[in-house]
């Protein structure tokens, strides 16, 4: 049985003796494969999820200040540090957690082993952590190339997450712009070298947002406010975290443009000074919220390519009940919501790791929580952007915290994955706008505006025809114009310039698309209000096509999955003879809606007739009655579908 922190402190001398005996027998610690001074840039592109463990050194007098023996325990002298974590291998990473326990014979230690890709000992400097995680895994180049890189710091309150994450953020600010200039020069050279920024390589634009998620409430850390709450924390406007019409999650945050390392450093320092902190039993300045720094990178030479993102997440500290039982109600609720969001994050990361190793569809429940919704770019299975996630799990070095450390390591260790299967470009699908190229997008937009222009032309002709009839004249039939002859009222190439596709248009908000159509207006064929109306209809149709394609592909994947042999597994259903079980549930419900009250009337009439004739209702008459009704429903449905298809064909012809 695992012991509490106070009970562990009581038996510290015996536990230290057991630990010394174990250390004397264990093999020598295995270090990193390449020393830091010989370390060269060699990206590990083989994994989607990389896991690292880190434990910090103990602070002076920390053990004596935080951990106390039982009141009735005999005096054993001052409480001194005893290691609860041992690093036995740095690469691959192996942590051994020494879990105190109690038996009838006295205190015991259980040595639990956890594996990761990397493991950082207490004496590892922040620079080495940064080099072996962010640089070694090519996170900066990934984001500059239009991919998504995410670094998350997880662990118990007081285990050093914020210390690591702030150092990573400042080093990213230090190196990002230099890396961007190097890649920019190479990119310009590959395009022929004829560009104003050929010397500097400044072809990237950087936008920065900083969001704080406290429980279920999200706020903007870059918002300036003078209001404070009872604890002295600034009061900010709550930001909505939700999906837009086509499934993107884009909170309405202040996006600041930065052009240098100094500007990004200043922005990070400003945001971090606004973050909420409170005292806990484990940390006097514990971060009570999740902080998400998102750096969005746009390539100006490829303005319609996917924007790269670098997401740095300092997660709120996880807490056990023992550490939070003396909190007030507000902080108890905060701890509850934090732990809930961390569990949701665990399910998403595990599903992403599983998807890398399996074929077919793997459900990633990123909608379960606001935290995972904000991290949708790395969890969206339909995204073709390359993505990589780095999890740095932090544990306390003290043996009194080992029980919580095992929870942290058990949380993170399963994220260690095998290399993912390659995912090529999404194949062309005429029904999926996300796969269209520029020419196909122009063709579709032209068709939409042509359809609107023809409707307007037909309406004008009908008015003239009516006037001609009143005057006793006959108007010439309306002739379909030759290609290019019809004035659409807009320049379609301005709406979708070269390089842009339907996928890019789908990323626009409705007002942005309308504004683009207004700017593309030509002449006076369409009034401004008409352009607005048409633009809203067209972008609505595009959103519908994208959503339909997403749903269709997801359903196709789900239908293609193997199904279990129900009867072999669970036995024959007691309703096996029920005719309702012979039909698809959705189709059966549609038939009942179609018949409405007649459904029950037909069945009752058949039952009455069956009783009068002395036939077997459940075996003969009832199945036949249902089958007759289903056939009539199917005939009606097929006729309606055919009629709708013919109507659509006529509309397309006109």
HELIX and SHEET records of a PDB file:
HELIX    1   1 UNK A    5  UNK A   10  1                                   6    
HELIX    2   2 UNK A   12  UNK A   25  1                                  14    
HELIX    3   3 UNK A   36  UNK A   38  5                                   3    
HELIX    4   4 UNK A   62  UNK A   66  1                                   5    
HELIX    5   5 UNK A  126  UNK A  130  1                                   5    
HELIX    6   6 UNK A  131  UNK A  135  3                                   5    
HELIX    7   7 UNK A  139  UNK A  144  1                                   6    
HELIX    8   8 UNK A  161  UNK A  190  1                                  30    
HELIX    9   9 UNK A  261  UNK A  273  1                                  13    
HELIX   10  10 UNK A  300  UNK A  302  5                                   3    
HELIX   11  11 UNK A  321  UNK A  324  1                                   4    
HELIX   12  12 UNK A  329  UNK A  357  1                                  29    
HELIX   13  13 UNK A  366  UNK A  368  5                                   3    
HELIX   14  14 UNK A  370  UNK A  374  1                                   5    
HELIX   15  15 UNK A  376  UNK A  379  1                                   4    
HELIX   16  16 UNK A  399  UNK A  401  5                                   3    
HELIX   17  17 UNK A  402  UNK A  413  1                                  12    
HELIX   18  18 UNK A  433  UNK A  435  5                                   3    
HELIX   19  19 UNK A  438  UNK A  470  1                                  33    
HELIX   20  20 UNK A  492  UNK A  495  1                                   4    
HELIX   21  21 UNK A  502  UNK A  506  1                                   5    
HELIX   22  22 UNK A  510  UNK A  519  1                                  10    
HELIX   23  23 UNK A  528  UNK A  560  1                                  33    
HELIX   24  24 UNK A  566  UNK A  570  1                                   5    
HELIX   25  25 UNK A  579  UNK A  582  5                                   4    
HELIX   26  26 UNK A  585  UNK A  595  1                                  11    
HELIX   27  27 UNK A  597  UNK A  613  1                                  17    
HELIX   28  28 UNK A  617  UNK A  621  3                                   5    
HELIX   29  29 UNK A  622  UNK A  653  1                                  32    
SHEET    1   A 9 UNK A 118  UNK A 120  0                                        
SHEET    2   A 9 UNK A  49  UNK A  55  1                                        
SHEET    3   A 9 UNK A 387  UNK A 395  1                                        
SHEET    4   A 9 UNK A 148  UNK A 155  1                                        
SHEET    5   A 9 UNK A 308  UNK A 314  1                                        
SHEET    6   A 9 UNK A 290  UNK A 299 -1                                        
SHEET    7   A 9 UNK A 204  UNK A 214 -1                                        
SHEET    8   A 9 UNK A 217  UNK A 220 -1                                        
SHEET    9   A 9 UNK A 238  UNK A 239 -1                                        
SHEET    1   B 8 UNK A 118  UNK A 120  0                                        
SHEET    2   B 8 UNK A  49  UNK A  55  1                                        
SHEET    3   B 8 UNK A 387  UNK A 395  1                                        
SHEET    4   B 8 UNK A 148  UNK A 155  1                                        
SHEET    5   B 8 UNK A 308  UNK A 314  1                                        
SHEET    6   B 8 UNK A 290  UNK A 299 -1                                        
SHEET    7   B 8 UNK A 204  UNK A 214 -1                                        
SHEET    8   B 8 UNK A 256  UNK A 258 -1                                        
SHEET    1   C 3 UNK A  85  UNK A  89  0                                        
SHEET    2   C 3 UNK A  93  UNK A 103 -1                                        
SHEET    3   C 3 UNK A 106  UNK A 116 -1                                        
SHEET    1   D 2 UNK A 277  UNK A 278  0                                        
SHEET    2   D 2 UNK A 286  UNK A 287 -1                                        
END                                                                             
